[in-house]
Amino acid sequence: MVILYKILRYIVIAIICLFIAFIALLVYLFVTQANIEQVNYIEGCQSDDALTVYCDFQNPEDLAALPDGRHILVSEFGAITPLSPVNVRGNLSLLDTTNGTKKNIEIEMSDNVWGDPECERENMIFSPHGIDINQRIDGSYQLAIVNHMPTETIELFELIEINDAWSLTWRGCVDAPAHGYFNDVALKSNGSFYVSQMYDKNISLLMLAVMDTTKEDTGYVYHWTRKNGFKRLINTDGAFPNGVELSNDESNLFINYAFGNKISKYNLSSKTIEASFSMNGIPDNITIDGDYLWVGTQDYSGLDSLIYCGVFAKDIFEDPMINQCPLPFAAYHLKQSDLSLVNSYKYSNTVMGTATVALSVNGQLYFGTYHGDRIASVEISKE
């Protein structure tokens, strides 16, 4: 009995020490990472002097311009674990930039001719994340989406326009590796693609918070081809790979490292990083704009998102529903050649927060978000 008592006492002491260490870690993260500045709760969905908003979207996390120069394809994000207890269904929709209206987009099933023949899909239930559109060698337009539901896949569609109306035809899917946990995708004209592996899906939320502080490598980028499947790209390891985008000549891949607070230019021939640009915030998605890039960036720490838009938000704003995370964001305009800064545009305490993407269409810059019910825009000339 004495021995058993001692063992139990040691176990209790160990549990207490672990609990104290956990609390100490939370305090440390709060002090070192939290944005102490007050942010305002966003009520309603109205435009202001800074931004024009388009409402009734579900977490429009990524945006891609359609070939007609009029419509924007919207990835309406659901949720992913461990940031959410379960995956949540999302949607794909359109924003008509001529009148600011939201449109549904029809999806029909077809044969798997672009994906992995072993990948199967029985319904149109998706939880889309990063998206990309590119024209294939045969002239057709291909859409790829990172999808988290019901399993981790890349879904491939053909974009079809008939009488000024767009629809999607499913052309296949690709199952992620067993440990795969994807964020964004970039298509080549031959139908292959690059995809960012954020981190191992078994990592806990607490461990993610630690990695956000230590800035250690958590993931890398894959290249997938129909012939060879997924191949890991050397020299792409980094702290939470996020948005990826391919240059128009398909010679360079641009990679955001969210925890590393930087974007890098990766030469696909030499397989080396040629240039990098660092920022204070969390770089998310990347879009191409001629010889330039736009980088949507959350101008706060990962802990801020938990405090103001996550588990503590109800207590802070005294409201059970946070339809729009109010945290500040920025858009960085960079040269593709060397990632030098052209300009940066920062927003806070306005009618939208926590932007994930900045997309230039016809003189307007459009913003999407992973936690909100709206898309916003601003005239680039005003900036």
N, C-alpha and C positions, 0 to 999 in steps of 0.2 A: 504493500500500500504506500509506503514511504517513497519508493521509486516512482510509482505511478503519480503520486502527488507532485513530485519534483518535475516529472515530464510535463504534466498539465500546466504547472506554474511557468515553465520555460515557454510553452506554447502560447500562453496568455501574454507573457512579456513580449514575445516576438510579434504577436498581433498588434499589441499596443504600440510598439516601436514602428511597425509598418504604417499604422494609422497616423502617428505623429509625423512620419516622413512624408506621407501623402499630403497632409495639411500644410506642412512646411513648403512642399513643392508648389501647391496652389498659391500660397502667399507669395512665394518668389516669382512665379509667373505673373501674378497680378501686378506686383510692384514693378517688374522689369518690362512687361509687355502691354499692359492695359493702357488704353487711351483715356487719360483722366478728364479731358475736355468733355463737357456736357453735350449730348446730342439730343435733338428734339424729336419727339414722336410725330410721325407723319399721319395726319388725318385726311380722309377723303382721297380723291384722285383728281386734282385740278392742276393746271399749268401755272407757272409763275413767270416772273421776269427773266429767270435764268433758263428754264427748261420747258419744253412742250411735252406733255405726257399723253400716252395712248394706253387706255386701261383695259381691264378684264383679261389679262394674260396670266398664266400660271408659271411663275418663275422662269421668265424668258432668258435662260442662261447663255445661249449662244445664238448668233444671228449670221445669216449668209445671204448675199445679194443674188437674186435670180437673174438669168441672162437678159430679161426684158428691161432691166434697169429701173423697174417700177416696183416690183414686189420684193419683200424680204422674207425669207424662210425663217421661222422661229422655232427653236428647240425649247419646248415648255417642260422644264426639268421637274422631276418628281422628288426623289430623295434617295440617298444611298447610306448604307451602314458603313462605319459605325457612327457617322454623324446623325443618323436617324436609326431608331430601333429596327425598322424594316424598310425595304424598298417601297416607293410610292409610284403609282402610275402617273405618267406624263402624257404629252401630246405633241403633235406637229401642227403648225398653223402658218398663216401668212399675214403680213402687214402690208397693206396697200399704201405706198408712200404718197400717192396723189391726193388721197382724201383722209388718210389716217385711220382707216377702218381695219378691223380684224376679219380675216376670212378663214373658213375651214378649207382643208385640202383633202381631196379624196385619195384613198389608198386602196389598191387592188392587188391581190396575190397573183403570182405567176411562178414560173419555174426558176429554180436556183441555177442560174447560168454564170453569175459573177462571183459567187462566194465559194466556200468550202462545200463540196458535195455531201459531206457528212453532217453538215449543219441543217437542222430542220426547224420550221416554225409553223404552228398550227393556228395562230390567231394574230390579230393586230394590236395586242397589248404591249406597250412600250414604256420605258422610262428613259427618254433620250437625254443625253448630256452634250458633249461636243459634237459639232457637225461640220461637214465640208462639202462643197460642190465643185466639180471640175468637168471639163469636156473631154470625153474619151477620144481615142484616135479615130474611131468610126464616125465621130460627129455628135453622138448622143451625149446627153448630160447625166452625170452620175452624182448621186447623193450618198454619203456615208454618214452614219450616226453611231456614236458610242452609246450602247444601250445596257441598262442594268436590270431589266425585267423581262421575262421571269428568270433568266440567267444572264451572265455577262457575255455580251456578243457585240460584234460590229454588224450593223444591218445595212444592206446595200439596196438602193432604189434607182430607177430611171425617172428623171423629171420629164414630163411630157406636157407640151402646150398645145391646146386646140381652141381656136377662137378666143384668144386672150385669157383663157382659163387654164390653170395649172393643176396637174394631178401627179400622183406617184404610183409607179408599178414596182412591187417588190421583186428584186432580181437575185436575192440570196442573202446569206449571212455567214459569219465566221465565229465559231466558238472561241472564247478566250482560253489561254492556258489555265491549268488548275489554280494557280496562284494569281491569275491575272486580275487587275483592278485598274481599269482604263479611265482616261479623262477626256482626251481630245484626239482627233483624227485628221490627217492630211492626205488627200488623194493624188495619185499620179495619173497621167493620161492613159497609161496602159492598164489601169484598173487595180494596181497594187496600192498599198497605203502604208503610212507611218502612223503609229499610235503611241501615246504616252502612257506608261505604266506608273501610276502615282506612288504606290507602295503596296506591300503585301496586304491582302484584304483581311488577314487575321490580326493585324495590329490594332490595339485598343485605342480608344479616344485619349486616354491618359498618356499612352506612349507617343501618340501623335503630338500632343502638347509638348512633351519633352523634346521630340525631334525638331519641332518648330524652333525651340530655343537653341539646341546644339547645332542645327544646320547640317547635320550629317546626311549622307546620301541615302535616299529612300527608294529611288526608282530609276528608270531609264526609258529609252525609246525602242520600240520594235519596228521592223519592216516586215510586212506580210506580202507574200506572193502566192498565187494559186498553186504554183508548182512546189514551192519549198516551205510554205507555211510561215510561222513566225520566226524571225531571226533578230537577235538582239544587236543593236548598233553599238559598236565600241565607242568609248569616249563620250557617251551621252548620259552617264550616271550623274545624278544630282539630287538636291534636296527638293523633293516633291515636284517632279516634272508635271506640267500643267498643259497650257495651250501649245499646240504645234501648228506651223504653217509652212507651206512649200513655196519657194520662189517661182515666178511664172516660167522661168527656163528650167525648173526642176533640178537645179544644180546645188541649191542650198536649202537647208531646213532650219527654221527658226523655232527655238524651244524656250518656253518660259519655265523657270524654276521658282515655284511659289514660296517655299520656305527659304530658298537662297536669295530671294529678292532681286532677281536678275533675268534678263533675256540673253540668249546666246545664239550666235550664227554658226551653224554646223555645215562644213563643206562635205558633201556626199561623196566626192571623188577621193579626197585625201583622208576622209573620216577624222577630221580634227575640228576643234572649235577655233574659228578665225577671229571672232570679236564677241564682246559682251558689253552689256549696259546694265548698271546697277541702279536701283531705285529704293526709296524708303518703304514703299508699300508692297502688296502682294500681287504680282503680275498674274493675270488669268488667261484670257484668250487673246489671240493675235489675228489681225486681218490685213490683207494686202491692199495697198492703195498706190498703184503705179510703181514708182521707184521707192516708195515709202512703206512704213508699217504703222499701224495703230495698235497700241497695247492697252487693253482695259485693265485697270489696277485698283485694288481695294486699298485705300489709304489708311490702314489701321492694322492691328495685330490680330492673329488668330484667336487670342483670348477675348478680344473685344467682341468678336462675332458671337461667342458664347454668352457674354454678359448682356449685350444689347439686342441680340437677335435669336438667342437660344434659350437655354433652360432658366436663365435669370431675368429674361426680358419682361415677363409678366409682373414681377415684383417692382422692376424699375419704372415701367410705364403705367403700372396699375391697370393693365388691360390684358385680357386673356388671348387676344388675337393680334399678332403683329403681321399685318398684311404687307408692309414694306419696311425692310430693314433700313434704318436711317443713317447708317454710318457713311463717312466721307469716301469719295472715290476720285480717281484721276484717269486721264487719257494721255498717253505719251505718243508723240509723233516722231518717228525715228527714220533715218535713212537706212535703206537695206544694205548699202555698200559697206558701211562700217559701224552701223548701229549708233551713229552720233545723233544727239538730240536736236530736233528741229524746234520743238516747243512742247510744253506740257500744259494741260488744262485741268484745274482742280475744282471740285465742288463739295460743299458741305452745307448742312442745314437748309437744303432746298427740298423739292417735291419728289426726289428720288434719292436712293442711297445704294451703297454696296454694288456698284456696277462690275460686271464680269467681262464685258466686251464693248468695243467701240468700232462702229462700222460706218465708213463714208459712202454716202449715196447721194448723187446729184446736189452737192454742196451742203448737205446736212450730215451731221454726225449723230448716229443712233446708238443708244446705250441699252444693254440688257442687264439682267440681274439674276442671281441664283436664289434670291429671297425677296420676292416682290410680286406685285400684280400689275406691273406696267413696264412699257418701253418708253424711253425719253429721247428727245432730239434737241439739237441746237444748230443754228446756222454757223458753219465754220468761219464765215466772214466776220461774225461777231466776236470771234475769239482772236 
